[in-house]
Amino acid sequence: MGSPGLINRNNGKRLGITEPISLGGPTEDDVMKTRELEKYLRDAGLYESQEEAVSREEVLGRLDQTVKIWVKTISRAKGLNEQLVHEANAKIFTFGSYRLGVHGPGTDIDTLCVGPRHATREEDFFGELHRMLMEMPEVTDMHPVPDAHVPVMRFKFLGVSIDLLYAKLSLWVIPEDLDISQDSILQNADEQTVRSLNGCRVTDQILRLVPNIQNFRTTLRCMRFWAKRRGVYSNVSGFLGGINWALLVARICQLYPNALPNMLVSRFFRVYTQWRWPNPVMLCSIEEGSLGLQVWDPRRNPKDRFHLMPIITPAYPCMNSSYNVSSSTLRIMSEEFQRGSEICEAMEASKADWDTLFEPYAFFEAYKNYLQIEITAENADDLRKWKGWVESRLRQLTLKIEKHTYQMLQCHPHPGDFSDKSRPFYCCYFMGLQRKQGVPVNEGEQFDIRLTVEEFKHNVNMYTSWKPGMWIHVSHVKRRDIPNFVFPGGIRPSRPSKVTWKSRSSELKVSGHAQDNSCEGKAVSNGVDEGRKRKQVDDNVDNPRSGKCLAVEPPSVGGHAQENSCEGKEVSNGVDDGRNRNQVDDNVETNPRSAKRLATEPPSAGEVHEGSPVSTVSSCSIKGDNMDTHSQADGFARCNPPNLAPSAIADTSSKEAESLAIEKIMSGPYVAHQAFPEELDELEDDFEYRNQVKDSRGNMKGSPIESSTANAAEAVPVPSSNGTGSSSGLYSNGSLEELEPMELAAPLLNVTPAAVVQQKPLIRFNFTSLAKATGKS
């Protein structure tokens, strides 16, 4: 545990772009609860053993020796004189979770090889070095990815997983004391080198900008563990990845420089519950630099205005590390921040504990309807490549569904993947579907997203490295039909008996301000929603299984039984138990004939905006809606922060004063620059696979684009509430990356989006009143 009063580690110098919110030190209770937190994290297995730590150091030493031999070998082969061969050098740096000191057992090590100007990436790094590593018996599972946005070699060295990047500098000799934090290191560097260097530069800068490294590490371990348990740790799915969580935690450490992890965790939730996105989170001011590299600036760069949750990297060139966040994933994370804030407040009153905060999130309890995306390949190597490509496109499916339904149909992507042991070279993904809350439902309304799904499959099948056997299928499944292989041991859990945070929160009345419409906390245990009094009604709902379209039909108005509170959530190995959703669906009426038609009668414009918490900041294709940034962000469901314990901070005596301090922090030059994109889903493709899409006018070379009749997904009656019943949790056998190099590789230039098939949305809303308000039809 870090010692209090760390501001003196920086000789009293302020860290961050604003003054701290509080300079107060820890209380005895903070010290005790921090020790409890550290013990909890150790008991959860988040720390590696001493033996594993030593093994990692040995592997890094061996790898460093190998690249030094490699660079001398290629220098001699290129005809350099003996003096230059003798001085030739390459050096290994680490970054990511290992460099930050928050890695756990079995996690990979993000590494960077820095070489001289004559050591090329294509011929020498992916050629000679790859050959040398393959000849070493200690190296296994080699997977080079030279065409990625950040080229990488992935392999295991003595059983330790390594991700190795390469940066070619303009130096003839790489000194052993090379400082890659200097901007001059980027001089004359190609774009791939700049991206590769960015990971190390950002990681080192984070460690320089936090007041107490040990307190930062403990808090970050806690928040990473919490995010994985709650199902919001995944950059590729549109949530946040390792670097994003590190930056968010580092900013809290700057705002409370003398606080211990117990208080830092509480203030994390309190600050980000009140944060008005898209105000950016920044650890330092954005420097223009002298090399002409593009930095994040929504005032000058139109594409930066589309970012919903900007979290800016602190090293030049500063960029948004969270460009993948969508309106739906931002809504989900905002609700989770609220839940965490409520639980931390309850913990201060000794009415909750760490177990409550880390309760898993029950994904397969939260919805009645899901999309199941299945993929297969001919062999393990093809499946690995196919998975990487499909995962990079899943976010586009979420954005397109929401855009084509004008935000009326909301998607919740599961952050992991699942495999069925009975089917080799197979895996699948899930998305929860729900109707937007607070919008009146008209009987017979239906969302038909067949065309959207077909467009998604078409884009996926444009993969340049497509091979026979690479197959994708999208279908609708109801909660009761979720396959058993997604649950631990392949066994669907029985109805739980344990009481959850959601069921207890109404009784706590913490600090005397339990609101009727508050966003209540939620919990999960093994992916099962515990203790909720639910009606087991979905089994009685007619299911037009014979339909071949992906039609979403909401319940009749009489079927609504809305609750006032934004319900809590939970996660267990990937299970969602119901976020901000009403317990409806009691009398869902479905028309079997409607499964075969393309008719949709959406609500009117007035109904679209009634009670809509997030649609104004999303990728909706409504044009001309110029709501200001403040009103956008305030639309997200939030609750008042818990009361502040006066003993916890010295210079903030009330919750209101702290709220004002947080408000002041968010005022800056980047406020009110949020734009409303017409085609947001096409602007920010996953950069690793940007060049791996075939031209939409080109020959698909046998790519199996499924027809809209033979392979379209089934009819999906989606009610306007969350469902309940026996189900499971966020159980994923796909490992979530620790600090993905991809997260640190935002675009350096305005890149043309991947080619897509332009099709008009099937669903056509008549926004008459909106057209009058905006002056556009």
N, C-alpha and C positions, 0 to 999 in steps of 0.2 A: 504494500500500500504506500502510495506517495505521501510525502510529508506535506503538511499544510503550508500556506504562505509562499507559494511558488513564484509569485510575481518577481521575487528577487533573483530568480534564475536568469532573468533577462535584464538584470540590473535596474529594475523598476520601469523598464520601457514598456509602453502600452503595446499590446498585440491586437491586431484587428483594425478595421476601418472606423470603429466607433469606440467610445469609452465603455468600460465594462458596466454591466447592470449592477453588479455587486462585488465588493472587495471583501465581504465578510468571510471569516474562516469557519471551520467546521465546529459543531457542537459535539458533546460527548455521545449524544445519540447518533450523530452522523458517523462518528468513528466506529461505533458498535455495529451499525447497520451496514457500513462498508465492509467490515470484516465478514459479516454474514453473507453479503453478496459475493465476495471473493471465494468463500467456502462453497457457496452454491454453484458458482461457475466451475470450480475444481471438481466438485462431485458430479457435475454434468459432463465431465470428460473433455473440457475445452482446452486443457493444457497438455502439451506433449511431455513424455517422460524424459528424464535426463539422458537415457540411452539413445532415444530418437533424436534429441537435440545434437548430441555428439555425432551421430550418423549423418545428419544433414550437413554439419560443418565439414566432415570428411568428404562428402560428395561434392560440395562446393569447391573444396581445395583441389580435388582430383579434376574437376571440370576446368578450373582455372589453369592447371598445369597442361591440360589437353589443348586448350585454345592457344597457349603460348607455343607449344610444339607445332601446332597447325600453322600459325602465322610465320614462323621461321621456315617451315617447309615450303609454303607457297612463295615466300620471298626469294628463296634460293631457286625455285622453279621458274620464277619470272626473270632471273638473270641479274638480280641485285648483287652488288659487291658484298664481300664478306663483312665489311664494317656495318652495312645496313642490315644484313642478315643477323648479325650479332645483336644489334640494337632493336631489331623488330620485336614488337610486343603487342599483346592483346590482353584485355582485362575483363573480368566478370564482375558485374554489379547485380545487386538484388533490388527488388521493389515489391510492391503489393503487400499482402498480409504478412509475409515473412519479414520484410524490411520494417514494417510498422510494429512488428512484435506481437501480432494478435493471431498468428496462425495456430491451428490445432493439430492433433494427431492425424497423420495420413494426408494432410493437405499438400498441394503442389507448391513448388517454389518458382516464382516469377523471376527470371534472370535475363540479363542483357549482356551480350558480348560486344565490346567496343574494339574496333579494329582500325588499322591505318588506311590511308587513301588507296593503296594499291590492292587491298583485299576486297574483292567484289562480293556482292551479296549472291548473285545468281551462280556464278562459276565457282567461287571459292567457299562461301559459307554453305550454300545448299549443295555444293558439289564435293569439294575435298573434305571439308569438316564433317559433312554428313557421312561420307565414306569411312573416315577415321572412326567416327563414333559407332558405326554399324559393325566394324571389325572388333570392337571391344566387347568381351563377353559380359561385362557389367551392364551394358546398355541393352534394353529391351523395349518393345512396344514403340518403335520409332514411327512418328507420323509427321513428316514435313508438310507445311502448308505455305508454299512460296507465293501463292496468288492472293493471299489474304490481304486485307487493308493494312494490317500490321503483320508482315510475314513472320512465321514462327515455326520452330521445330519442337515438337512435343515428344518426349520419351521418358523412360524410367532409367535412372542410374542407381544401381544397387538397391532397386526397389523404391527409390524416391522419385516422385513425379516431378519432371522439370519442363517448364515452358521457356524456351530460349529464343530471344530476339537478337537482332543484329543491327548495329549502328556503325556506318562507315564514316569516319571523320576525315577532314581535309588535312590531317597531320601525317607526316611520314613516319613518325615514331610516337607511340602512345606511352606517356610517362606513367609510372606506377602511382604517382600522387595526383592523377588527373582529377580535376574538379568539374564534374559535368553540370553543376548547378549554374555555372557562368553562361550567360546568353551567347557569348562569343563562340561557344562550342557548336552552335547551330550555323555558323558562317559557312556558306557554300554547301550545306548539307541537303541531300535530296529529301523529298517529302516522307518517304518511308523511314529514313533515319530520324527525322524530326518526330514522327509518331512514335518510333521505338524508344527514343530518348525521353519522351514525355512522361512515361510511367515512373522512371527513376527520379526525374526532376520534380514531379508533383509530390511523390512520396517524401522525398527529402525536405521539400518546402513545408509540407504539413508538419513534420517533426520540428522544424524551426519556428513555426508559428503558434505552437501550443505552449502554454505556460508551464505545464507539468506533464512530462511524457508518460510517467507511470500512471497517473490518474487518467490521462487520455486513453492509454491502452486498456485499462480495466473497464472504463466506460464503453469503449468501442467494442470490446469483447462482449459485453452485456448487450449492447444494441444489435450487434450482428446476430447473436443467439436469439434475441427477441424477434428480430425480423424474420429469421428462418422459421421459428415456431409459429409465427403469425401469418406466414405465407406471403410476405412482401419483400423477399430478398431474391431478386432476379432482374438484372438489367435487360436481358433480351425479351422478357415478358412484359416490359413496360413499367416495372417497379424500380427499385434501386439496387445497385450492386455494391461491391465492396468499397470502391473509391467514393461513391456517393455517401454512404453511411459514415465513412471516415471524415469527409468534409463537414457533414452536418454535426457530428460530435465535436470536431475541432472548433467549430464556431461557438458551440456552447461552452467549451473550455475557455475560450477567449472572453466570453461574457461573464463567466463566474470563475476567475482565475485561481481563487483560493479554495474552491469547493472540492470536496471529496466525491468519489464516484456515486455514492448514495444520493447526494444532492444533485449531481450532474445529470443522473438519469431522470430524476423528477423534473428538473428544469428543462431537459431535452423535450419532454412531452409538453410541458407548459408553454414553452416558447413556440414550438412548431404547431401546437394547436391554435395559437393566436396568429400565426404567420399568414400574411395575405399574399399568397402566390398570385401572379408570377413575379413578385419582388425577389430578386436574386439573393442567394446566400453566397457571401464572399469572405474569404479569410484576409484578403489584402486588396488594395486598389489594383485596377487593371492597367498595366503598363503597355503603352503602344509599342515599345521596342524600336530598334533601329534596323531590323532586318526585313521589314515589310510584310511579315506574316500576319494573317488576318486573326484578330482577336474578337471575342464575343462583345457585341455592342448592338442592341436592338434599335438604337437611334440611327445607325447607318446601314446595318445589314438586315434586309427585310426578313430573311429566313429565321433570324434570331427572335423575331417578334412572335413566332409561332410556338415557342417553348413555354410549356405550362408550369414547369417547376425547375427553373434554372438554378443549378448548383455549380458554381464557377471554380475551375481549377486555379491554383495560385501561382503556377509557373508559366512563364512566357513560352508560347503564346496562350494566354488564358482562353479557355473555351468552356462551354456548357457540357458537363459530364453526364447530364440526365436528360438528353434530348429524346430518349425513348418514352418518357412518361406521357400517358394519354389522359383524357379527362376522366375516364373510368378508373384507371389505376390511381390517379391523384385523389379521386373521391374515396376510394378504398383506404388509401394510406392516411388520409385526413381523419377518417373514422377511427382507424387504429391509433393514431396519435391521441385522439380524444379519449378512447378507452384507456390508454396508458396513463393519461393525465388523471383520470378519475381513480384508477387503482393506486397510483402513487399518493394521491390525496388520502385515500382510505388507509394506506400503509402508515402515513403520518399519524393517523388516529388509531393505529394498531387494530384495524378492522380488515386488513388484507395482508398478504405476505408475498414473497417472491414467486412462490408457486402460482399464485393467482395471476401475476403479471405474465408469466411464461406459459400459461395454459395454451396448448396447441389449438390451432384454428381449424374448425371442422368444415372443410370445403364441400364435401359431399352431403352435408346437412343443410346447406344454405339455400339451395335452389331446388325447384321441382323439375327444371329442364336444363339440359346440358348439350353442348356440341361435343362430339367425340371425333377427333382427327386421328386417323390411323395411317401408319406408313409401314411399308415393308421394302426389303431389298434382297438381292441374291446372296450376299455374303456379309460378313461382319464389317469389312472395310467399306463396302458400298453403303451399308446402313449408317456407319459413322458419318460419312460425307453427306448422305441424304438427310440425316437428322439435323446436322448443322445448318443445311440450307433451309429446310422446312421451318426450323425454330426461328431463323432470321426473318421469315415471312409471316409468322403467326400474328405478330403485332399489326400487320397490315389487314388481316382478316377482322380483328377487333375494330380497328378504325373504320373500315369500310362498312361493317354492319351498322355501326352507330351513325355514320354519315348518311347511309342510304335509308335509314329509318328516322332521320332527323332527331337523333338522340332519344327516341322513344323506346328503343330496345337497347338495354345496357348489357355489356359483356364483362365477365370476370375471368380472366385467364388463370389457370392453375400454373404455378411457376415451375413445375417439374414434368417429367415424363414417366410413363409406366410401361412395363413389358409383361408379356404373357409367356410363361415358361413353356406352355404347350405349343407356342408358335415361334419358331426360330426366326431371327432377323426381323423382328416386329417390335414396334412400340407405338404408343398413342398418347394424345394430349387431350385435355378437357377444358372447356370454357363454360362457366355458369351463365345462364341467361335469365334476365328479369325485365319486366316492363318498368319504365321510369316511374318513380314514385311521385305522388301528388298530382297526377294528371287524371282527369275523369276518363272513365272507360265507357265506350259505347258498345252496345251489344252487337256482335257480329264482326267487330274489327279484327283485322288480321294482318300480320307482317309476313310478307312472302320474301324470303331472302335467298331464293334459289339462284337468281342471277348473280348475286354477290358471291355466293359460294363457288359458282362456276368460274367467275372471274378470278377468284383466289386460286382455285386449282389450276386454271390456265397459267397464271403467273408462276406458280410453283413448278409446273412442268416445263417452263422455259429455262430451266437450269442447264447451263452449258455443259456440265459434266454428267448429264443424265445418262443412265444406262438401262438396258432392259431389266425388268424386275423391280425398278424403283416405282412404287405405286403409292397413291394417296387416296383416301376415301374420307368423306365428311358425312356424319349422320347425327340424327337427334336421338338422345336417350333420356328417358325420365329417370328420376332419382331411384325409383325402385328397381330399375333395370341396369344400374351401374354394374359393370362386371366385377366379380369377386376378386380378381387378381390385383385390383388397386388397393385392397385392404391388406394389412399385415398378416402374413401367413395364408392369404387367400380366403380368410374367414370374415364375413360381414359381421360387424359388432352388433351385439344386442342392445336394446334400449338402455341407456345409462341410468343410474340411480343417484349419482353424485350431483350435488348442487353446484352450479356454476356461478361465475361472477355476475353474469347477467341476471340470474334469478335472485341473487343476494343484493344487488346494487340498490334496488328500490327500497330496501329496508335500512340501508346504512345512513342515508341522509347526511352525508359527510359535510361538515362545516355549515350545516343549516341551509344549504341552497340547492337541494335536490329538486330539479325542475320537472314539471310534468312532461315537457317535450324534449327532455335532454337526450343526448346521444348516449344510450346506455352501454356499459361495457359488455364484452362477450368473452366466452371462453371455449376451450375445446379440450377434449380428452380423447386421444386416439381417433380424432376426426369425428367424434360423435357429439351431437348437441345434447348437453346434459341438463336435465331438470326443467326443460321447457314444457309447459302444458300445451300440447299441440293436438290438433285434430288430424287423425290419420285418414285423410280424405282422398289423397291422390290415387289410391287404389280403386276408388269408385268412379274415377273420371274416365269418360269414354276416350279411347285412344285410336284415332283413325290410322291404324298401322298400315293399311293398304296404300296410303298416299305416297306419292313419289316426289312431292315438293317440300321445300323447307319453309313451311308457312307457320307463322306465329299468330295464334289466335288468343286474345285476352279473354278473361271471364266476363260474364255479364255484370251489369252494375249491381244486380242483386247479390252477386257472389262476393262482394267486397265486405270484408270485416277488418277494417284498418285499425291499427294500433297507433297511438300518438307518438311513441318514442322511436328514435332511431336505434334499433336493437344492436346489442353487442355482437362480437364475433369471436371465433375461436379457431384454432388450427390444431390439427393433430396429424402430423406426417402428411400434411397437404390437404386437410379437410376444412371446408368452410361451413360455419354453422349459422350464417345469416347476418348480413350487414345491412343496417338501415332499411330493413324491408318489412312490409306489412304481412301479417299472417292471414292471407286470403286464400283464394282457390277453393273455398268450400263448395261452391256450386259452379265449377267451370263447365261451360257448355261447349262442346265441340261438334262441328258438323262434318261428318265423314266426306260429304261431297266437296267441302271447301278445300280438302287436301289436294284436289286436282285442278284448282283454278288459280289464276293469278290476280285475283281481286283484292284490293286493300282499301279500306275506308278509314283513314287515320283521323285523329281528332283535329279540330280546327286550330287556327293559330293561337286563339286565346287560351285554348286548353294546353297547348304546348308549353307555354311559359308559366302556367299556374303551378306554384309550388315546385318549380324546377331548380334544384340546387346546383347543377353543374353544367347544364347544356350550353351556357353562353361562352364557356371557355373551351369548348370541345371542337372537334373537327366537323361540326355541322356545316352543311353546304348552304345554309341560309345566308343570303348576301345582304350587306348593308346594315347589319346590326352592330352599331358602334357603342356598345356599353363600355363605360370606362373601366379601367383596371381595378379600381377599388370595389366597384359593385360586382365585378366578376368574381373576385376572390372571396368576397363576403358571402357569395351565394353558396359556398360550400358549408355543409352542415358542421357547425361548431358549437361548443358549449363554453360557458364561462370557465376560466381557469380556477383551480382550487385556491383557497386562501393561503397566503404565504405565512409561514411561521416566522415571527419577528426575530427569533434567535438565530435563524439560519443566515440572515444577511445583515450587514451593518448599516447600509445606506438606503435601504428600501423598507419602509415601514408598513406598507399595505399592498394588497393585491392590485389595487387601482394604480398605485405608483409604478409597480413593476410593469403593468400593462402599458402605461404611458411610455415607459422606457423601451419596451419592445416595439411600440409604434414608432418611436423616434428612430430606432435602428433601421426600420424599413424605409425611411424617407431618404431618397437619394436620386441621382441623375438617371436611373434606369426605370423609374416608376412610370406607369401609364403608357407603356409602349407596346402593350399586348395587341396583336392583330388577330383578325378572324380569317383564317385561310379558307379558300374555296376548295382546295385539294390538299389539305394538310397531310393526308395519309400517303401522298406521293412525294412529300418533300424530304422526309428523313428516313431513308432506307437504312438497313443495317449495312454499315460500310464494309464489313469484312466480305460481304458477298455482292457488293455493288456491281462488280464487273462480271458476275456469273449468271447474267440473264440474257437470253437470246432475244434478238430483235423480234418484235411482235409480228413483223411482216415477213420474217425469214422462215426457212424450212425447219419444222420441229423435229425432223429426223426420227420419226417413229415415236415421238413422245406421246404417252397415252393420256391425252386429254379426254376425260370422261364426258359423255353426253349428258345433257340436262334432264334426260328422261330415264336413262338406264341406271345411272349411278347417283342421281341427286339424292340429297338427304330426305329423311322422312318428315312428315308434317309435325310441326312443333307448336303445340298450344302453350304459350307462355303467359302465365298469369302475372298480375301486377304485385306479386308478393313473394316472399321467400317461402320455400317449402320446408317441410320437416318430415322426419321419419327415420327409419333405421338406415344408417349409412356410415361412411367412413371419412377419413381425414386426409390430410395433405401427405399421403404416403407416396413418396416418390423414390424410385430406385435410381434416378438420374441425379448425380451429384451436382450441387450448385457450386459454381466457381467461386473462389475466395475473393480475389481482386482481379477481375478479368482485364487483360491488356486491352480488350476491345473498348472498355469503358473509358480508357484514357486516350482514345483515338477518334475524337470528334473531327469533323472535316476541317482541313486547312483552307480549302477554297470552296467556292460555290460549285458543287458538282451536279451535273445533270442527273436527275433521278432515273432509275431503271425504267426500261420500256414497259408499259402496261397496256392492257387491252382496255380501250375507252368504251364503256358501255353506259347508257343512261340508266339511272336507278329505276328499278321496277316500280318502287313505291313513289307515287306522285301526290304530294300533299298540296292542298289548296290554301295557301297562306294569304288569304284575302286581307285580313286585318293587318297583318305584318307588312304587306306591300304598301298599304296606305301609310303606315307609320314611317317606313323607310324611304318612300318615294320610288320604290322599284317594284316591278312585277315579276 
